Amino acid sequence: MIATSEVEAAARRIAGRIRRTPVFQDGPVLLKLEFLQHAGSFKTRGMFNRILTAAEHGLPAAGVIAASGGNAGLAAAYAARELGVPAEIYVPVTAPPVKVAKLAKLGARVVQAGSEYAEAYEAAVVQAEVTGALFCHAYDDPDMVAGNGTLGLELAEQLPDGFDTVLVAVGGGGLIAGVAAALHDRARVVAVEPVTSAALNAALEAGGPVDVAVSGVAADSLGARRVGTIAYRTAAAAQLPSVLVDDQAIVEARRQLWEDYRIVVEHGTAAAQAALTSGVYVPEPGERVVVLLCGANTNPADLA
């Protein structure tokens, strides 16, 4: 598990390198617009913290390597470019073309391997052993989690009057573990997962991380076959609730964000909003709920 002090240290380490993303309120709706972060997702916070922490002891000449459904790779590529180190990113062949193209634009070497994240991960691990590059896990790494958690500290600063609940979309769990560490004594954190990619929910039922089948509209960003150990331990210890949303609810929530606010997010991000719009999570009267909109690396063509 990650301590709040580790998140605070990460906030100091990455200060000046990330954007302070706004909170938007429309009536009872509070939206944390983290999709405006550099490289289009919260993972840039974690990747900067991971690489900068390692840099304190010297980075290998081969630079960094990461496996990703897209967003972690984009974050690694962006952070590496800004820090002047090489980056090699492994993604599955099913990764959205918009993400693959952006990886190349950021200057990373892109390798497509396997049909899902787990297969790209295995290939990246082998390559890191061959080249000696710093392996940057997409979610199950203490530095990554602590960096992601800075989003929670930022949120607390932005809403000094407090809030009750934060809805967090979960894939491998790197975001929810960090946010829970940052807000463990300030707000309730609720995990939201697609029915078709529910690794954390399955782990909580099984008493530990287990492999799950992965499919559905949000699989490119939330399609971890197995939740991270850090996330599982954090969720189990804090007894974080987990709710599931189906693909139709995710698609409708994504469209609703566009129609109501002209916000363009990926399906994985819309999962958090879908918990509210589908009624899977029903706030109590007066409950202040924040929805983390954590990524926007998507093709908006299907929103028209």
C-alpha positions as a printed NumPy array, in Angstrom:
array([[  0.   ,   0.   ,   0.   ],
       [  1.042,   3.602,  -0.578],
       [  1.255,   6.114,   2.258],
       [ -0.073,   9.651,   1.953],
       [  3.458,  10.891,   2.609],
       [  4.633,   9.12 ,  -0.557],
       [  1.95 ,  10.907,  -2.573],
       [  2.995,  14.216,  -1.043],
       [  6.624,  13.513,  -1.953],
       [  5.551,  12.718,  -5.51 ],
       [  3.672,  16.019,  -5.699],
       [  6.861,  17.888,  -4.822],
       [  8.918,  15.848,  -7.297],
       [  6.679,  16.417, -10.31 ],
       [  5.701,  20.015,  -9.508],
       [  6.019,  22.229, -12.542],
       [  5.921,  19.305, -14.961],
       [  2.202,  18.537, -14.928],
       [ -0.936,  20.554, -15.451],
       [ -3.223,  21.491, -12.585],
       [ -6.45 ,  20.34 , -14.211],
       [ -9.715,  22.142, -13.41 ],
       [-12.847,  21.025, -11.613],
       [-16.104,  21.819, -13.375],
       [-19.407,  22.068, -11.517],
       [-22.889,  22.094, -13.017],
       [-25.464,  21.864, -10.256],
       [-24.753,  18.73 ,  -8.257],
       [-22.265,  17.451, -10.838],
       [-18.551,  17.838, -10.055],
       [-16.192,  16.765, -12.83 ],
       [-12.415,  16.647, -12.406],
       [-11.136,  17.357, -15.918],
       [ -7.954,  15.301, -15.777],
       [ -8.292,  14.421, -19.454],
       [ -6.726,  17.864, -20.025],
       [ -3.455,  16.55 , -18.569],
       [ -0.319,  16.378, -20.722],
       [ -0.535,  13.342, -23.047],
       [ -4.261,  13.141, -22.391],
       [ -4.472,  11.214, -19.112],
       [ -3.644,  11.042, -15.408],
       [ -0.87 ,   8.549, -16.12 ],
       [  1.517,  11.371, -16.97 ],
       [  1.66 ,  12.162, -13.241],
       [  2.729,   8.631, -12.406],
       [  5.213,   8.31 , -15.237],
       [  6.994,  11.532, -14.321],
       [  7.277,  10.346, -10.733],
       [  8.515,   6.899, -11.801],
       [ 11.202,   8.229, -14.145],
       [ 12.316,  11.123, -11.922],
       [ 12.619,   8.818,  -8.919],
       [ 14.793,   6.433, -10.924],
       [ 16.808,   9.343, -12.298],
       [ 17.954,  10.162,  -8.771],
       [ 20.188,   7.074,  -9.099],
       [ 20.884,   7.446, -12.829],
       [ 18.871,   6.291, -15.817],
       [ 20.154,   3.567, -18.177],
       [ 21.388,   4.619, -21.592],
       [ 18.598,   2.558, -23.165],
       [ 16.049,   4.898, -21.595],
       [ 12.602,   3.671, -20.589],
       [ 10.259,   0.964, -21.775],
       [  6.56 ,   0.508, -21.054],
       [  3.653,  -1.695, -22.077],
       [  0.273,  -0.12 , -22.483],
       [ -3.182,  -0.249, -23.912],
       [ -2.289,   3.268, -25.007],
       [ -2.45 ,   5.837, -22.207],
       [  0.477,   4.64 , -20.083],
       [  2.581,   4.476, -23.201],
       [  1.617,   7.998, -24.165],
       [  2.466,   9.195, -20.673],
       [  5.826,   7.418, -20.732],
       [  6.622,   8.776, -24.18 ],
       [  5.712,  12.323, -23.169],
       [  7.639,  12.239, -19.891],
       [ 10.665,  10.674, -21.594],
       [ 10.659,  13.301, -24.317],
       [ 10.451,  16.105, -21.774],
       [ 13.291,  14.58 , -19.757],
       [ 15.423,  13.873, -22.821],
       [ 15.55 ,  10.073, -22.616],
       [ 14.641,   7.408, -25.216],
       [ 11.326,   5.565, -24.914],
       [ 10.168,   2.254, -26.351],
       [  6.472,   1.475, -26.028],
       [  4.768,  -1.897, -26.505],
       [  1.049,  -1.876, -27.315],
       [ -1.321,  -4.627, -28.455],
       [ -2.339,  -4.736, -32.1  ],
       [ -5.834,  -3.77 , -30.934],
       [ -4.632,  -0.402, -29.582],
       [ -6.656,   2.46 , -31.123],
       [ -4.865,   3.975, -34.12 ],
       [ -5.239,   7.451, -32.597],
       [ -3.069,   6.35 , -29.658],
       [ -0.487,   4.597, -31.818],
       [ -0.142,   7.642, -34.047],
       [  0.289,   9.929, -31.067],
       [  2.996,   7.679, -29.605],
       [  5.001,   8.027, -32.781],
       [  4.443,  11.783, -32.796],
       [  5.912,  11.969, -29.289],
       [  9.079,  10.353, -30.598],
       [  8.747,   6.903, -29.049],
       [  9.66 ,   3.661, -30.769],
       [  6.351,   1.774, -31.011],
       [  6.128,  -2.019, -31.072],
       [  2.773,  -3.76 , -31.467],
       [  2.639,  -7.217, -29.883],
       [ -0.268,  -9.481, -28.935],
       [ -3.984,  -8.871, -28.976],
       [ -4.345,  -7.475, -25.437],
       [ -2.361,  -5.588, -22.835],
       [ -1.092,  -8.71 , -21.022],
       [  0.658,  -9.966, -24.153],
       [  2.238,  -6.592, -24.896],
       [  3.392,  -6.505, -21.268],
       [  5.146,  -9.868, -21.538],
       [  6.986,  -8.767, -24.672],
       [  8.044,  -5.485, -23.051],
       [  9.425,  -7.249, -19.968],
       [ 11.599,  -9.475, -22.166],
       [ 12.858,  -6.478, -24.137],
       [ 13.697,  -4.56 , -20.952],
       [ 15.809,  -7.487, -19.765],
       [ 17.657,  -7.528, -23.084],
       [ 18.341,  -3.789, -23.327],
       [ 18.582,  -2.808, -19.657],
       [ 15.968,  -0.073, -20.11 ],
       [ 14.012,   1.147, -17.09 ],
       [ 10.724,  -0.761, -17.111],
       [  7.779,   1.476, -16.258],
       [  4.794,  -0.597, -15.205],
       [  1.502,   0.911, -16.304],
       [ -0.129,   0.625, -12.886],
       [  1.383,  -1.814, -10.364],
       [  4.396,   0.215,  -9.28 ],
       [  4.724,   2.283,  -6.066],
       [  6.181,   5.332,  -7.81 ],
       [  3.528,   5.207, -10.51 ],
       [  0.733,   4.904,  -7.953],
       [  2.105,   7.702,  -5.779],
       [  2.368,  10.001,  -8.783],
       [ -1.184,   9.212,  -9.834],
       [ -2.32 ,   9.975,  -6.307],
       [ -1.268,  13.607,  -6.675],
       [ -4.552,  14.02 ,  -8.516],
       [ -6.327,  13.36 ,  -5.204],
       [ -4.247,  15.911,  -3.312],
       [ -4.936,  18.456,  -6.036],
       [ -8.641,  17.761,  -5.847],
       [ -8.676,  18.322,  -2.087],
       [ -6.943,  21.683,  -2.573],
       [ -9.425,  22.712,  -5.248],
       [-12.485,  21.84 ,  -3.167],
       [-11.623,  23.198,   0.294],
       [-15.233,  22.862,   1.435],
       [-14.861,  19.131,   0.999],
       [-16.632,  16.4  ,  -0.935],
       [-18.027,  13.044,   0.038],
       [-17.34 ,  10.588,  -2.762],
       [-15.03 ,  10.155,  -5.747],
       [-15.965,   7.833,  -8.603],
       [-12.887,   6.311, -10.233],
       [-12.782,   4.171, -13.365],
       [-10.58 ,   1.118, -12.761],
       [ -8.486,  -1.015, -15.09 ],
       [ -5.267,  -2.179, -13.47 ],
       [ -5.923,   0.019, -10.454],
       [ -3.044,   2.484, -10.542],
       [ -5.339,   5.486, -10.258],
       [ -7.683,   4.281,  -7.561],
       [ -4.809,   3.083,  -5.386],
       [ -3.173,   6.507,  -5.565],
       [ -6.375,   8.469,  -5.036],
       [ -7.334,   6.272,  -2.084],
       [ -3.917,   6.898,  -0.527],
       [ -4.309,  10.643,  -0.967],
       [ -7.904,  10.826,   0.28 ],
       [ -8.187,   7.954,   2.758],
       [ -9.298,  10.247,   5.592],
       [-11.138,  12.825,   3.489],
       [-13.591,  11.121,   1.142],
       [-15.093,   7.817,   0.058],
       [-13.529,   6.346,  -3.065],
       [-15.683,   4.107,  -5.266],
       [-14.334,   1.831,  -7.996],
       [-16.231,   1.702, -11.281],
       [-15.482,  -1.07 , -13.765],
       [-17.011,  -2.396, -16.975],
       [-18.865,  -5.671, -16.558],
       [-16.639,  -7.049, -19.304],
       [-13.31 ,  -5.996, -17.722],
       [-13.747,  -6.23 , -13.97 ],
       [-10.38 ,  -7.312, -12.579],
       [-10.659,  -5.468,  -9.25 ],
       [-14.209,  -6.604,  -8.618],
       [-13.181, -10.21 ,  -9.287],
       [-10.158,  -9.893,  -7.003],
       [-12.255,  -8.563,  -4.138],
       [-14.644, -11.487,  -4.521],
       [-11.818, -14.039,  -4.776],
       [ -9.703, -12.664,  -1.969],
       [ -6.794, -11.806,  -4.253],
       [ -5.89 , -10.857,  -7.841],
       [ -7.12 , -13.354, -10.417],
       [ -7.119, -13.435, -14.204],
       [-10.333, -12.284, -15.868],
       [-11.605, -12.267, -19.431],
       [-11.287,  -8.851, -21.072],
       [-13.562,  -7.381, -23.733],
       [-15.947,  -4.512, -24.381],
       [-15.826,  -0.908, -25.536],
       [-13.44 ,   0.213, -22.786],
       [-10.946,  -2.645, -23.044],
       [ -8.272,  -0.466, -24.675],
       [ -7.839,   1.546, -21.461],
       [ -9.47 ,  -0.551, -18.708],
       [ -8.591,  -3.98 , -20.087],
       [ -6.168,  -5.284, -17.491],
       [ -6.44 ,  -9.067, -17.266],
       [ -5.388,  -8.945, -13.609],
       [ -5.621,  -6.03 , -11.171],
       [ -2.399,  -4.788,  -9.613],
       [ -1.381,  -6.073,  -6.2  ],
       [ -1.088,  -2.537,  -4.826],
       [ -4.624,  -1.704,  -5.932],
       [ -6.061,  -4.935,  -4.567],
       [ -4.427,  -4.518,  -1.178],
       [ -5.488,  -0.89 ,  -0.989],
       [ -9.093,  -1.65 ,  -1.94 ],
       [ -9.34 ,  -4.616,   0.399],
       [ -7.821,  -2.796,   3.375],
       [ -9.984,   0.286,   2.876],
       [-13.047,  -1.791,   1.933],
       [-13.57 ,   0.29 ,  -1.17 ],
       [-16.904,  -0.414,  -2.852],
       [-16.886,  -1.618,  -6.444],
       [-19.72 ,  -1.124,  -8.934],
       [-20.084,  -2.458, -12.468],
       [-21.442,  -0.751, -15.582],
       [-22.314,  -2.324, -18.927],
       [-21.145,  -1.233, -22.364],
       [-24.414,   0.479, -23.244],
       [-24.218,   2.644, -20.129],
       [-20.623,   3.567, -20.936],
       [-21.448,   4.532, -24.514],
       [-24.433,   6.603, -23.386],
       [-22.435,   8.369, -20.665],
       [-19.694,   9.243, -23.141],
       [-22.257,  10.638, -25.564],
       [-23.97 ,  12.557, -22.771],
       [-20.704,  14.226, -21.754],
       [-20.323,  15.368, -25.338],
       [-23.893,  16.521, -25.793],
       [-24.157,  18.341, -22.451],
       [-20.666,  19.777, -22.035],
       [-18.824,  19.221, -25.335],
       [-16.37 ,  17.053, -23.381],
       [-14.66 ,  14.354, -25.452],
       [-13.373,  11.383, -23.446],
       [-12.525,   7.772, -24.14 ],
       [-14.893,   4.974, -23.192],
       [-12.813,   3.949, -20.197],
       [-13.096,   7.441, -18.774],
       [-16.841,   7.529, -19.385],
       [-17.243,   4.434, -17.214],
       [-16.952,   6.598, -14.09 ],
       [-19.702,   8.915, -15.321],
       [-21.808,   5.912, -16.329],
       [-22.078,   4.871, -12.687],
       [-24.158,   7.994, -12.105],
       [-26.075,   8.248, -15.365],
       [-27.096,   4.572, -15.329],
       [-28.16 ,   4.614, -11.698],
       [-25.642,   1.983, -10.638],
       [-24.43 ,   4.498,  -8.063],
       [-27.152,   6.639,  -6.5  ],
       [-25.916,   9.481,  -4.281],
       [-27.627,  10.202,  -0.991],
       [-29.452,  13.566,  -0.706],
       [-26.837,  16.282,  -0.374],
       [-23.914,  13.964,  -1.142],
       [-21.125,  15.733,  -3.034],
       [-19.842,  13.366,  -5.701],
       [-16.784,  13.986,  -7.869],
       [-16.367,  12.073, -11.126],
       [-12.773,  11.703, -12.28 ],
       [-12.662,  12.144, -16.048],
       [ -9.21 ,  10.738, -16.464],
       [ -8.443,  10.28 , -20.174],
       [ -9.273,  11.678, -23.594],
       [ -7.188,   9.691, -26.073],
       [-10.011,   8.725, -28.359],
       [-11.328,   9.231, -31.848],
       [-14.285,  11.65 , -31.546],
       [-15.699,  10.718, -34.948],
       [-18.365,   8.449, -33.455],
       [-19.766,  11.216, -31.227],
       [-21.315,  13.191, -34.078]])
